[in-house]
Amino acid sequence: MNLLHEIFRQSPEIALFLSLAGGYAIGKIQFGKFQLGGVAGSLLVAVLISQVGVSIDNGVKSVLFALFIYAVGFESGPQFFRSLGRHSLREIAMAVVLAVSGLLTVVVLARMFGLDKGLAAGIAAGGLTQSAIIGTASAALGKLGLAADEVQRLQGNVAVGYAVTYIFGSFGAIIVCVNLLPKFMGRSIRDDAIKAEAEMLAGVQVYGPGQHPAAPDLVGRIYRVGAAAGRTVAEIEQTASEGSAFTIERVKRAGKLIGVQPQLKLRDGDTVLLVGRRAGVVAAAGSIGTEMQSSAGMDVVVVTRDVTINSPEFTGKMVAEIKASAGADLRHGIYVVGIKRADKPLPLALDTVIEAGDVVTLYGTDQDLQRAAKSIGTVIVPSDKTDFVFHGLGLVLGLLIGLIVVRIGSIPLTLGSGGGALLSGLLFGWYRSRNLAIGNMPTAASTLLRDLGLAGFVAVVGLQSGLQAVQTIATSGLSIFLIGVVVTILPLLITMLFGRYVLKYDNSAIFAGALAGSRSANPAFGEVLDKAGNSIPTTPFAITYALANVFLTLLGPLVVAFA
């Protein structure tokens, strides 16, 4: 034990990464249908390791949490701002109900068990995992007109109540949001997240990493000219109907490649490469000649590129208008694979209106794509590099916002570093969706920030508070801990019932995100995201989380006043 203490004293980061490794290992274990997950597992392992005695700087926790919450906001910025409005009323009601039920639970239990004001406020801060309550409650205690030593005792009890109840405050929210809510709804978070995403995509097929259609829409095939002898390249290409276009990309005659021109007449025995829509390429076989499996030198490299639409010739117009006005020179050899707005696919319907900042995915040779991009907008070059200038400034702005304090009377209100980083992430994510040439953050990088940030934050909490919490429980009995359990679980259950039967939430993924946010339960939200497998829960979480930071902070003086 002394050896471990000395190791962790010299290198506390070992305790942090050991908590992560052990936590994720435990989190994978299935207990029937129950699974802890990596975040909850990291918290439990960190509490165990803390019994050896670990001192870890509080700044580490702040940095990890800022990275997590900024990455979440950045991914969800476009969707969040589109969702604001009347649709947000349910999330506002969720945050209000949880704050009110949390206050009533703490006040009733404090009076039932004779808790003093300091201990009640600490249990509220820990059981509801809102650290800001410590500050607002301590300030309120200092204004009661009590003797200095009594104020100091009560303020000390705030810290005791917080330390004993905070760990289960995090763990209990995971149990309710990730395990209990799906059973209550009768549907898994993953299934409902997929369903919500499908509805959002309006039927557009989206393939995951490594997935490809067995019969792709765009193909290339090689033919030996027979029936098409004597016809020009332009004449053959013009036989294609709308939606089945193809182009002749290469011609080989007498074993040598020749330049492809619209007026080039094909001869019997020529070899041609057709590239385009599968329906058109396959249908052309009967009028061209015999299909060949391969032919030396007839292959051509085609690429897929995303292009941001910002030309006035295309923005504000329907797809049908663009098709009618686009010249043959622009369209030749270019095939539209799809179109996205704020990273969400749009249906390629004739009445779809194109807006500035939309991204069109084009397929063709690099030469053709470069020619078309000059008329359409800016080519987005794929990169695995993160734009640290953009995101560094985003984090700086978020942390500066977190420093702002607004006072209502004597009550200080602030978003804190977490709320500021979330707001900044939302803003920078939205701006990036409108200007895709800057602010790149690959999905893998964003996932690492989310996973490492949240699990690391929770592990640091366990390492810092675990020893004191266990010691307090051992000396004071389980009463404070059990009261904290009720403060954690009961408001969540009340809010869950209110959300289901009054607000009519019917999607488990959206509901779980809103519930986690209304309790500012970041570890629970991390597990919800993991279960969902997409960003569907993020928008309701972002709205309720921002409100919860304000509503729950206000509980500090109210608990002191009524407990």
Disulfide bonds with the S-S distance in Angstrom:
none
